[in-house]
Amino acid sequence: MQNRVWAEVSLEAIAHNFRLLSARYGDVAAVVKANAYGHGLVPIARACVAAGASRLCVATLDEALSLRKAGISQAIYPLSALLPDEADDCVRAALTPFISSPEFFAAFAQAAQAAPLPAKCFLVLDTGMGREGLDYRAFCHLRESCPPQIEIAGVATHLSSADEDDLLPTEVQLHFFKGVTRDLEGEISVCNSPGLLRLGNGGFSRAGAILYGIEPYIGALAECPVLPALTLKARLTLVKALPAGATVGYGRTHTLARDSVIATIPAGYGDGWLRRLGNRGFVSVHGQRCLIVGRVSMDQCQVDVTEVPGVAVGDMVTLIGDGITALEVSQWAETTPHEPTTLLNSRVPRYYPPPPAPGHPEGTRG
């Protein structure tokens, strides 16, 4: 059976990217939260482990437990705040949570009383993100009152603006973090992808977007040639001629200025394809960029293929890939570069092609 829309994910590219980041920046954790930014949680985690990853970062308890169920024994760090009633499972699965609240710390300490060894965690210090993280007073209190069944393995923070041109807010955050942690023992974890690229390593870094070959900001890949790992493809389901003056899609937001050939792609926001791409985004058809015309609907969108000869039903089109990057798609949609892949849902199957055979034209890539 042929798919209507699908994603091809290169595990070879993921492994290449992890090895490159580790060689350049030292201790790097692979961030595989949100279904590995839409690339597939377990396959990506296994590829990173095979490439040498000893640390994996997730957002939720369910993600962490899925990795343990898949047989992954490496250190797993839930980055987002967990609920107190998730502490027992966190201890049983030997997770190392990033703790942002006294409530979870207390629940974690209670759950750890029955553990054979001290349960490890990181305390998160809020240095200006205003999201996860303890304020200075709570941070100091938890460190000073830490019970013996808990090992505070380190301190972390999160950079709010490392992907912006103005790095002053980031410098303020770092100054505060260094001032608080200067005399503390244990590890630190500071940098996300943009922080890693712009500031270098700060303890162990959390490589998210950059691990997948996604530029977190314009120009990010100039100094770090990672490979894009995901290609999003579809097959055309309709090709039809429409006269000048005809309108396309809901709300009649696009009126044809000439006699045109309009093709239908069976991908819409029901698949995670961004609705804001209507009348502003492009796809690649036979290697040529074609404008998405009209609104993206739940299950499909239309593109103008008038200038592309020989387009027919069943032809393959590329939505991400073939020169169209996730960053570029995000710019058309006026959103973050993380969204175009992360929003792809379970209706879009992922395939993991084997690496090209030696001597194949693609075998020299990367």
Order of alpha helices (4+ residues) and beta strands (2+ residues): beta-alpha-beta-alpha-alpha-beta-alpha-beta-alpha-beta-alpha-beta-alpha-beta-alpha-beta-alpha-beta-beta-beta-beta-beta-beta-beta-beta-beta-beta-alpha-alpha-beta
